[in-house]
Amino acid sequence: MPDRSTGEPRNPRALYPPPPARPLDETDRALVRALLDDGRLSNAELARRVNLPESTCAGRVRALRDSGVIRGVHAEVDHAALGQPMEAIIALRFAVHTRTSMDSFRERIAAVPGVIAAFHVAGADDFLVHVTAPTSDDLRDLVLDHLTAVEGVAHAQTSLVFERIVGVRQLG
């Protein structure tokens, strides 16, 4: 996927900034925990919950964003309510593991309709792709037209998601 400002191909590794310059303290962790619980908190409410002055809270959150600890705030949606009740994880295995093929797939997969997330993983499989679709026929078409049709994909295994369980203790 090209960089919007330059039009040059974007380095996927550049999406993740370097780790923070300083270790996170308990106040930083409290801010992150509060935002994980509710990303819509106002600065005033966030400051109250972690017992900070509002200006200090705003500065700390800004520093967490600038350092890449907080990469964004997102809505969690009910895919079935949006007309996409089929959810699956597709494990993909490539025949050849060149940087070009991996980078090409990484760029392509983000634009496939129905892709929630893709994970480049170690082990028997190369990618796990989390998708959603309106029907089982649409799920089949997504796999055949957009995943197994990719040059180099040697194997795909689709696992239906029956239930999604979200961790409540993401930050220890």
N, C-alpha and C positions, 0 to 999 in steps of 0.2 A: 504494500500500500504506500503510495507516495506521500511525502511530507506536504501538508497543505500550503506551507509558506514558500517552499523552494521548488516543489514538484519533483524533487529527487527521491529515489527509493529510500524508504525509512528502514533503519536498522531495528529489528524487533527487540533487541536487547536494550536499546535506548529508551524503551517505554518505561523501564524501571530505573529510577534514579539511584545513585549510590546510597548506601546506608547512612543514617544520621551521623553527623560529625561527633556528637556526644552521646553517651549512653542515655537511655530514657530513665527518668526517675519515677518515683511513685505518683507524682502529680501528673506527669505525661500519661502514664498508664491509666490513671483514673479518668482523664479526659478521653482517651481512646475507648475505654470501657463504656463510658456514658454515651459516646457517639455511636458505638456498636449497638447499644440498646435502643437508641432513638437518634438517628442522624438528622432529625428535623429540629433538634433543640435550639432555641435561641441562645445567643451568647450570654445573655443575662441569666437564663435558667441553667445553662452549663456552668457558669461561674458560681452560681449558688450551690449547685450539687457538689462541686469539688472544692468549695470554700476558698475561692480566689476573687480578687477584685476583677471587675469586668475587663478593664484594659489589659491586665496581666493575662487573663484567660484568652482574650482575642490574640494577643501576641504569641502565646504558647501554641494555640491552634494553627496560627499562620506558620510558625516554625515547623510544626509537625507536617503541614502540607508542603512547605518548601523543601523539607528534607526527604519527602516521599513516604513518610510513615503513613500519612493519610493520603490516599491516592484519589479519593472521590467519595461521594455520598450517592447512594443508589436506592431506587425503589425496589422492593421485593413484590413481584406481581404474581397473581394467580393465573397461570397460563390457560387453565380450563375456562375461566371466566372470560378470557380473551378469545375463546374459540379454538384453542390449541391444547386439547386435553391429553394428547399422546405425548409422553415424555420418554426419552430413551438415552442410553449411553452407548455409543458405538466405539468399539475398540478397533483401531486400525493398525495394521502391520505393513511396513514397506519392504519391498524386495531389495531395494538399494538405499543406502543411507549416505547420500551426499549432502553437503551443506546447501547446494543449490536446490535439491528436491525438497529438503526440509524447510528452507526459507520460502520457497515458492508455495508450498502447502500452507504454511503459517500465514502468509499474506492472503491467500485465496479463501481460507476457511472462515475468516472473520466476516466476509461479505455474503456468505451463504444464508439465505432466508431460513429462519428456524434455529440457527445455532445460538445457543445460550452461552456456551464457553467451550474452549478446546484446551486440552492439557497435553503438553509434550512430556512424556513420561519415560522412565527407565523400566526395564523388564522385558517381558515377551512382546508387549505391544509398544508401538511408537507414539500413538496419540490416543487419547480418550476424548470423544466429542459428545457433549451434552446437547441434545436437540429437543425441539418440541414441534408438533405437527397437529393439524386438525383431525386427521383420520389415519388408520393404519395404511391405507393406500398412499396417502401423502408421505407418510414416514418411509415406506418402501421406496417411493420415487426420490425422496431426498437422499437416501442411502445410495441408490443406483445412479442417479443423475449427478450428484455433487460429491460423493465420497469415494465410491469404488471406481468411478470413472476417472479419477485423478491418476495420471501416469505414475507408476511405481507402487501403487497400493496393491499388495499381494493378498491381503486377507482382511475381512471385516466381520465383526461379530456384534450383533445388536442385542442389547439387554434392555427390556422395558423397565421403566421406573414405576413401581407401584405406589411408593410413598417417599416424600422428601422429608428428612429429619434435619433440622437446622441446629447446629451446636449453640448452646447458650454460654459456653465458657471458652470463647475463641482466644481470649487473652488470659493466660494463667496468672 
